[in-house]
Amino acid sequence: MYDQGTEKERILYSQDVEKRSGGKITANWAGLEALADDLKEEYRKYFPTRRGLIIGYKYDIIEQGEIISKLNKEYLKSLNLD
């Protein structure tokens, strides 16, 4: 959503998340923007790319999902949502 969505899509997503969570969760686009370069660099460690192609491809689709899941969990843990 952040990388490929439009501003309108991000606004609608933010409103939906807030509504579905009863106001407990909001989409923090500014926080994501602040971390964008770090997150992209972390992603490149696992999926080195150039022109949209994976170089030295070594992960099947299940492994890709597991890596992305791990990255997402680390990010969510760093938010300290407790």
Backbone atoms as SQL, in Angstrom:
CREATE TABLE atoms (id INTEGER PRIMARY KEY, chain TEXT, resi INTEGER, resn TEXT, atom TEXT, x REAL, y REAL, z REAL);
INSERT INTO atoms VALUES
  (1, 'A', 1, 'MET', 'N', 0.828, -1.184, 0.000),
  (2, 'A', 1, 'MET', 'CA', 0.000, 0.000, 0.000),
  (3, 'A', 1, 'MET', 'C', 0.877, 1.254, 0.000),
  (4, 'A', 2, 'TYR', 'N', 1.903, 1.249, 0.819),
  (5, 'A', 2, 'TYR', 'CA', 2.780, 2.421, 0.904),
  (6, 'A', 2, 'TYR', 'C', 3.543, 2.615, -0.402),
  (7, 'A', 3, 'ASP', 'N', 4.107, 1.545, -0.898),
  (8, 'A', 3, 'ASP', 'CA', 4.999, 1.637, -2.041),
  (9, 'A', 3, 'ASP', 'C', 4.266, 1.789, -3.370),
  (10, 'A', 4, 'GLN', 'N', 3.126, 1.117, -3.517),
  (11, 'A', 4, 'GLN', 'CA', 2.476, 1.103, -4.813),
  (12, 'A', 4, 'GLN', 'C', 1.068, 1.690, -4.806),
  (13, 'A', 5, 'GLY', 'N', 0.543, 2.001, -3.647),
  (14, 'A', 5, 'GLY', 'CA', -0.806, 2.560, -3.568),
  (15, 'A', 5, 'GLY', 'C', -0.821, 4.060, -3.810),
  (16, 'A', 6, 'THR', 'N', -1.987, 4.555, -4.147),
  (17, 'A', 6, 'THR', 'CA', -2.155, 5.999, -4.319),
  (18, 'A', 6, 'THR', 'C', -2.439, 6.640, -2.966),
  (19, 'A', 7, 'GLU', 'N', -2.342, 7.956, -2.910),
  (20, 'A', 7, 'GLU', 'CA', -2.660, 8.686, -1.673),
  (21, 'A', 7, 'GLU', 'C', -4.096, 8.396, -1.248),
  (22, 'A', 8, 'LYS', 'N', -5.012, 8.382, -2.204),
  (23, 'A', 8, 'LYS', 'CA', -6.419, 8.098, -1.896),
  (24, 'A', 8, 'LYS', 'C', -6.580, 6.693, -1.310),
  (25, 'A', 9, 'GLU', 'N', -5.890, 5.711, -1.885),
  (26, 'A', 9, 'GLU', 'CA', -5.964, 4.341, -1.366),
  (27, 'A', 9, 'GLU', 'C', -5.415, 4.266, 0.052),
  (28, 'A', 10, 'ARG', 'N', -4.339, 4.991, 0.326),
  (29, 'A', 10, 'ARG', 'CA', -3.770, 4.999, 1.681),
  (30, 'A', 10, 'ARG', 'C', -4.744, 5.624, 2.680),
  (31, 'A', 11, 'ILE', 'N', -5.406, 6.694, 2.277),
  (32, 'A', 11, 'ILE', 'CA', -6.389, 7.337, 3.166),
  (33, 'A', 11, 'ILE', 'C', -7.537, 6.388, 3.459),
  (34, 'A', 12, 'LEU', 'N', -8.076, 5.750, 2.413),
  (35, 'A', 12, 'LEU', 'CA', -9.181, 4.805, 2.604),
  (36, 'A', 12, 'LEU', 'C', -8.755, 3.624, 3.472),
  (37, 'A', 13, 'TYR', 'N', -7.541, 3.140, 3.260),
  (38, 'A', 13, 'TYR', 'CA', -7.016, 2.041, 4.078),
  (39, 'A', 13, 'TYR', 'C', -6.915, 2.471, 5.533),
  (40, 'A', 14, 'SER', 'N', -6.378, 3.661, 5.766),
  (41, 'A', 14, 'SER', 'CA', -6.236, 4.174, 7.133),
  (42, 'A', 14, 'SER', 'C', -7.584, 4.257, 7.833),
  (43, 'A', 15, 'GLN', 'N', -8.569, 4.766, 7.121),
  (44, 'A', 15, 'GLN', 'CA', -9.911, 4.882, 7.692),
  (45, 'A', 15, 'GLN', 'C', -10.493, 3.512, 7.998),
  (46, 'A', 16, 'ASP', 'N', -10.295, 2.547, 7.107),
  (47, 'A', 16, 'ASP', 'CA', -10.809, 1.197, 7.311),
  (48, 'A', 16, 'ASP', 'C', -10.155, 0.532, 8.520),
  (49, 'A', 17, 'VAL', 'N', -8.834, 0.647, 8.628),
  (50, 'A', 17, 'VAL', 'CA', -8.116, 0.044, 9.761),
  (51, 'A', 17, 'VAL', 'C', -8.604, 0.648, 11.074),
  (52, 'A', 18, 'GLU', 'N', -8.730, 1.946, 11.112),
  (53, 'A', 18, 'GLU', 'CA', -9.168, 2.605, 12.345),
  (54, 'A', 18, 'GLU', 'C', -10.597, 2.186, 12.708),
  (55, 'A', 19, 'LYS', 'N', -11.456, 2.128, 11.708),
  (56, 'A', 19, 'LYS', 'CA', -12.851, 1.737, 11.957),
  (57, 'A', 19, 'LYS', 'C', -12.938, 0.296, 12.451),
  (58, 'A', 20, 'ARG', 'N', -12.216, -0.620, 11.772),
  (59, 'A', 20, 'ARG', 'CA', -12.286, -2.041, 12.128),
  (60, 'A', 20, 'ARG', 'C', -11.690, -2.328, 13.506),
  (61, 'A', 21, 'SER', 'N', -10.744, -1.512, 13.927),
  (62, 'A', 21, 'SER', 'CA', -10.109, -1.730, 15.226),
  (63, 'A', 21, 'SER', 'C', -10.792, -0.946, 16.343),
  (64, 'A', 22, 'GLY', 'N', -11.867, -0.248, 16.009),
  (65, 'A', 22, 'GLY', 'CA', -12.539, 0.563, 17.018),
  (66, 'A', 22, 'GLY', 'C', -11.684, 1.718, 17.498),
  (67, 'A', 23, 'GLY', 'N', -10.818, 2.213, 16.626),
  (68, 'A', 23, 'GLY', 'CA', -9.964, 3.346, 16.980),
  (69, 'A', 23, 'GLY', 'C', -8.674, 2.975, 17.689),
  (70, 'A', 24, 'LYS', 'N', -8.436, 1.671, 17.881),
  (71, 'A', 24, 'LYS', 'CA', -7.234, 1.232, 18.596),
  (72, 'A', 24, 'LYS', 'C', -5.988, 1.229, 17.712),
  (73, 'A', 25, 'ILE', 'N', -6.185, 1.105, 16.412),
  (74, 'A', 25, 'ILE', 'CA', -5.059, 1.021, 15.486),
  (75, 'A', 25, 'ILE', 'C', -5.229, 2.088, 14.411),
  (76, 'A', 26, 'THR', 'N', -4.143, 2.746, 14.089),
  (77, 'A', 26, 'THR', 'CA', -4.141, 3.700, 12.987),
  (78, 'A', 26, 'THR', 'C', -2.955, 3.395, 12.084),
  (79, 'A', 27, 'ALA', 'N', -3.073, 3.768, 10.831),
  (80, 'A', 27, 'ALA', 'CA', -1.957, 3.599, 9.895),
  (81, 'A', 27, 'ALA', 'C', -1.037, 4.801, 10.053),
  (82, 'A', 28, 'ASN', 'N', 0.195, 4.542, 10.412),
  (83, 'A', 28, 'ASN', 'CA', 1.160, 5.607, 10.660),
  (84, 'A', 28, 'ASN', 'C', 2.069, 5.765, 9.441),
  (85, 'A', 29, 'TRP', 'N', 1.577, 6.474, 8.435),
  (86, 'A', 29, 'TRP', 'CA', 2.340, 6.638, 7.199),
  (87, 'A', 29, 'TRP', 'C', 3.605, 7.470, 7.432),
  (88, 'A', 30, 'ALA', 'N', 3.547, 8.435, 8.329),
  (89, 'A', 30, 'ALA', 'CA', 4.730, 9.254, 8.612),
  (90, 'A', 30, 'ALA', 'C', 5.833, 8.401, 9.229),
  (91, 'A', 31, 'GLY', 'N', 5.453, 7.492, 10.127),
  (92, 'A', 31, 'GLY', 'CA', 6.428, 6.591, 10.730),
  (93, 'A', 31, 'GLY', 'C', 7.048, 5.666, 9.697),
  (94, 'A', 32, 'LEU', 'N', 6.214, 5.186, 8.788),
  (95, 'A', 32, 'LEU', 'CA', 6.709, 4.324, 7.728),
  (96, 'A', 32, 'LEU', 'C', 7.636, 5.097, 6.798),
  (97, 'A', 33, 'GLU', 'N', 7.274, 6.319, 6.487),
  (98, 'A', 33, 'GLU', 'CA', 8.115, 7.173, 5.637),
  (99, 'A', 33, 'GLU', 'C', 9.489, 7.374, 6.280),
  (100, 'A', 34, 'ALA', 'N', 9.508, 7.568, 7.584),
  (101, 'A', 34, 'ALA', 'CA', 10.777, 7.757, 8.296),
  (102, 'A', 34, 'ALA', 'C', 11.654, 6.511, 8.237),
  (103, 'A', 35, 'LEU', 'N', 11.021, 5.344, 8.143),
  (104, 'A', 35, 'LEU', 'CA', 11.762, 4.082, 8.108),
  (105, 'A', 35, 'LEU', 'C', 11.964, 3.533, 6.697),
  (106, 'A', 36, 'ALA', 'N', 11.436, 4.207, 5.699),
  (107, 'A', 36, 'ALA', 'CA', 11.412, 3.677, 4.333),
  (108, 'A', 36, 'ALA', 'C', 12.778, 3.217, 3.842),
  (109, 'A', 37, 'ASP', 'N', 13.788, 4.037, 3.970),
  (110, 'A', 37, 'ASP', 'CA', 15.114, 3.662, 3.471),
  (111, 'A', 37, 'ASP', 'C', 15.671, 2.448, 4.210),
  (112, 'A', 38, 'ASP', 'N', 15.491, 2.419, 5.530),
  (113, 'A', 38, 'ASP', 'CA', 15.974, 1.275, 6.316),
  (114, 'A', 38, 'ASP', 'C', 15.239, -0.003, 5.935),
  (115, 'A', 39, 'LEU', 'N', 13.927, 0.093, 5.757),
  (116, 'A', 39, 'LEU', 'CA', 13.131, -1.081, 5.405),
  (117, 'A', 39, 'LEU', 'C', 13.496, -1.607, 4.016),
  (118, 'A', 40, 'LYS', 'N', 13.708, -0.699, 3.078),
  (119, 'A', 40, 'LYS', 'CA', 14.098, -1.120, 1.730),
  (120, 'A', 40, 'LYS', 'C', 15.467, -1.797, 1.747),
  (121, 'A', 41, 'GLU', 'N', 16.379, -1.273, 2.534),
  (122, 'A', 41, 'GLU', 'CA', 17.708, -1.874, 2.639),
  (123, 'A', 41, 'GLU', 'C', 17.621, -3.268, 3.270),
  (124, 'A', 42, 'GLU', 'N', 16.801, -3.423, 4.295),
  (125, 'A', 42, 'GLU', 'CA', 16.601, -4.727, 4.930),
  (126, 'A', 42, 'GLU', 'C', 16.018, -5.718, 3.929),
  (127, 'A', 43, 'TYR', 'N', 15.060, -5.270, 3.132),
  (128, 'A', 43, 'TYR', 'CA', 14.446, -6.118, 2.112),
  (129, 'A', 43, 'TYR', 'C', 15.495, -6.575, 1.100),
  (130, 'A', 44, 'ARG', 'N', 16.377, -5.654, 0.695),
  (131, 'A', 44, 'ARG', 'CA', 17.407, -5.982, -0.306),
  (132, 'A', 44, 'ARG', 'C', 18.401, -7.029, 0.202),
  (133, 'A', 45, 'LYS', 'N', 18.552, -7.145, 1.522),
  (134, 'A', 45, 'LYS', 'CA', 19.441, -8.173, 2.065),
  (135, 'A', 45, 'LYS', 'C', 18.950, -9.556, 1.677),
  (136, 'A', 46, 'TYR', 'N', 17.634, -9.723, 1.658),
  (137, 'A', 46, 'TYR', 'CA', 17.039, -11.017, 1.351),
  (138, 'A', 46, 'TYR', 'C', 16.703, -11.171, -0.127),
  (139, 'A', 47, 'PHE', 'N', 16.316, -10.073, -0.762),
  (140, 'A', 47, 'PHE', 'CA', 15.880, -10.113, -2.157),
  (141, 'A', 47, 'PHE', 'C', 16.629, -9.061, -2.978),
  (142, 'A', 48, 'PRO', 'N', 17.899, -9.297, -3.287),
  (143, 'A', 48, 'PRO', 'CA', 18.642, -8.308, -4.071),
  (144, 'A', 48, 'PRO', 'C', 18.023, -8.175, -5.460),
  (145, 'A', 49, 'THR', 'N', 17.718, -6.947, -5.865),
  (146, 'A', 49, 'THR', 'CA', 17.053, -6.745, -7.148),
  (147, 'A', 49, 'THR', 'C', 17.725, -5.667, -7.974),
  (148, 'A', 50, 'ARG', 'N', 17.465, -5.742, -9.252),
  (149, 'A', 50, 'ARG', 'CA', 17.869, -4.706, -10.187),
  (150, 'A', 50, 'ARG', 'C', 16.853, -4.741, -11.321),
  (151, 'A', 51, 'ARG', 'N', 16.235, -3.614, -11.596),
  (152, 'A', 51, 'ARG', 'CA', 15.208, -3.528, -12.631),
  (153, 'A', 51, 'ARG', 'C', 14.068, -4.499, -12.378),
  (154, 'A', 52, 'GLY', 'N', 13.744, -4.733, -11.134),
  (155, 'A', 52, 'GLY', 'CA', 12.608, -5.585, -10.795),
  (156, 'A', 52, 'GLY', 'C', 12.862, -7.075, -10.889),
  (157, 'A', 53, 'LEU', 'N', 14.069, -7.472, -11.218),
  (158, 'A', 53, 'LEU', 'CA', 14.379, -8.896, -11.342),
  (159, 'A', 53, 'LEU', 'C', 15.199, -9.347, -10.148),
  (160, 'A', 54, 'ILE', 'N', 14.972, -10.552, -9.701),
  (161, 'A', 54, 'ILE', 'CA', 15.736, -11.087, -8.580),
  (162, 'A', 54, 'ILE', 'C', 17.026, -11.690, -9.121),
  (163, 'A', 55, 'ILE', 'N', 18.145, -11.230, -8.604),
  (164, 'A', 55, 'ILE', 'CA', 19.447, -11.700, -9.046),
  (165, 'A', 55, 'ILE', 'C', 19.902, -12.817, -8.118),
  (166, 'A', 56, 'GLY', 'N', 20.417, -13.884, -8.692),
  (167, 'A', 56, 'GLY', 'CA', 20.860, -15.000, -7.863),
  (168, 'A', 56, 'GLY', 'C', 19.685, -15.605, -7.106),
  (169, 'A', 57, 'TYR', 'N', 18.535, -15.698, -7.758),
  (170, 'A', 57, 'TYR', 'CA', 17.316, -16.190, -7.129),
  (171, 'A', 57, 'TYR', 'C', 17.577, -17.522, -6.443),
  (172, 'A', 58, 'LYS', 'N', 17.198, -17.603, -5.169),
  (173, 'A', 58, 'LYS', 'CA', 17.444, -18.841, -4.450),
  (174, 'A', 58, 'LYS', 'C', 16.299, -19.257, -3.538),
  (175, 'A', 59, 'TYR', 'N', 15.192, -18.533, -3.559),
  (176, 'A', 59, 'TYR', 'CA', 14.077, -18.850, -2.675),
  (177, 'A', 59, 'TYR', 'C', 12.845, -19.244, -3.477),
  (178, 'A', 60, 'ASP', 'N', 12.170, -20.323, -3.044),
  (179, 'A', 60, 'ASP', 'CA', 10.896, -20.639, -3.681),
  (180, 'A', 60, 'ASP', 'C', 9.809, -19.762, -3.051),
  (181, 'A', 61, 'ILE', 'N', 8.600, -19.852, -3.552),
  (182, 'A', 61, 'ILE', 'CA', 7.523, -18.955, -3.109),
  (183, 'A', 61, 'ILE', 'C', 7.224, -19.113, -1.614),
  (184, 'A', 62, 'ILE', 'N', 7.333, -20.309, -1.080),
  (185, 'A', 62, 'ILE', 'CA', 7.086, -20.533, 0.347),
  (186, 'A', 62, 'ILE', 'C', 8.180, -19.871, 1.181),
  (187, 'A', 63, 'GLU', 'N', 9.429, -20.029, 0.754),
  (188, 'A', 63, 'GLU', 'CA', 10.534, -19.392, 1.469),
  (189, 'A', 63, 'GLU', 'C', 10.419, -17.872, 1.416),
  (190, 'A', 64, 'GLN', 'N', 9.986, -17.331, 0.277),
  (191, 'A', 64, 'GLN', 'CA', 9.789, -15.889, 0.173),
  (192, 'A', 64, 'GLN', 'C', 8.758, -15.419, 1.195),
  (193, 'A', 65, 'GLY', 'N', 7.654, -16.144, 1.299),
  (194, 'A', 65, 'GLY', 'CA', 6.612, -15.807, 2.267),
  (195, 'A', 65, 'GLY', 'C', 7.125, -15.856, 3.694),
  (196, 'A', 66, 'GLU', 'N', 7.939, -16.867, 3.996),
  (197, 'A', 66, 'GLU', 'CA', 8.496, -16.994, 5.341),
  (198, 'A', 66, 'GLU', 'C', 9.428, -15.822, 5.669),
  (199, 'A', 67, 'ILE', 'N', 10.236, -15.417, 4.705),
  (200, 'A', 67, 'ILE', 'CA', 11.151, -14.297, 4.928),
  (201, 'A', 67, 'ILE', 'C', 10.373, -13.007, 5.130),
  (202, 'A', 68, 'ILE', 'N', 9.388, -12.773, 4.289),
  (203, 'A', 68, 'ILE', 'CA', 8.577, -11.559, 4.420),
  (204, 'A', 68, 'ILE', 'C', 7.836, -11.561, 5.741),
  (205, 'A', 69, 'SER', 'N', 7.314, -12.720, 6.143),
  (206, 'A', 69, 'SER', 'CA', 6.637, -12.839, 7.434),
  (207, 'A', 69, 'SER', 'C', 7.589, -12.499, 8.573),
  (208, 'A', 70, 'LYS', 'N', 8.821, -13.000, 8.498),
  (209, 'A', 70, 'LYS', 'CA', 9.822, -12.710, 9.525),
  (210, 'A', 70, 'LYS', 'C', 10.106, -11.212, 9.599),
  (211, 'A', 71, 'LEU', 'N', 10.285, -10.585, 8.442),
  (212, 'A', 71, 'LEU', 'CA', 10.540, -9.145, 8.414),
  (213, 'A', 71, 'LEU', 'C', 9.365, -8.369, 9.002),
  (214, 'A', 72, 'ASN', 'N', 8.145, -8.780, 8.650),
  (215, 'A', 72, 'ASN', 'CA', 6.961, -8.113, 9.197),
  (216, 'A', 72, 'ASN', 'C', 6.883, -8.272, 10.709),
  (217, 'A', 73, 'LYS', 'N', 7.160, -9.459, 11.223),
  (218, 'A', 73, 'LYS', 'CA', 7.121, -9.698, 12.666),
  (219, 'A', 73, 'LYS', 'C', 8.156, -8.843, 13.393),
  (220, 'A', 74, 'GLU', 'N', 9.358, -8.755, 12.814),
  (221, 'A', 74, 'GLU', 'CA', 10.400, -7.931, 13.433),
  (222, 'A', 74, 'GLU', 'C', 9.970, -6.468, 13.466),
  (223, 'A', 75, 'TYR', 'N', 9.363, -6.011, 12.376),
  (224, 'A', 75, 'TYR', 'CA', 8.906, -4.631, 12.325),
  (225, 'A', 75, 'TYR', 'C', 7.813, -4.390, 13.364),
  (226, 'A', 76, 'LEU', 'N', 6.819, -5.263, 13.415),
  (227, 'A', 76, 'LEU', 'CA', 5.731, -5.087, 14.381),
  (228, 'A', 76, 'LEU', 'C', 6.241, -5.139, 15.815),
  (229, 'A', 77, 'LYS', 'N', 7.191, -6.033, 16.073),
  (230, 'A', 77, 'LYS', 'CA', 7.780, -6.123, 17.408),
  (231, 'A', 77, 'LYS', 'C', 8.480, -4.804, 17.769),
  (232, 'A', 78, 'SER', 'N', 9.112, -4.185, 16.795),
  (233, 'A', 78, 'SER', 'CA', 9.832, -2.942, 17.055),
  (234, 'A', 78, 'SER', 'C', 8.887, -1.783, 17.394),
  (235, 'A', 79, 'LEU', 'N', 7.612, -1.929, 17.052),
  (236, 'A', 79, 'LEU', 'CA', 6.640, -0.870, 17.335),
  (237, 'A', 79, 'LEU', 'C', 6.208, -0.852, 18.803),
  (238, 'A', 80, 'ASN', 'N', 6.486, -1.926, 19.537),
  (239, 'A', 80, 'ASN', 'CA', 6.109, -2.022, 20.953),
  (240, 'A', 80, 'ASN', 'C', 4.633, -1.703, 21.156),
  (241, 'A', 81, 'LEU', 'N', 3.767, -2.483, 20.563),
  (242, 'A', 81, 'LEU', 'CA', 2.318, -2.241, 20.627),
  (243, 'A', 81, 'LEU', 'C', 1.677, -2.769, 21.902),
  (244, 'A', 82, 'ASP', 'N', 2.462, -3.297, 22.811),
  (245, 'A', 82, 'ASP', 'CA', 1.888, -3.875, 24.038),
  (246, 'A', 82, 'ASP', 'C', 1.162, -2.870, 24.870);
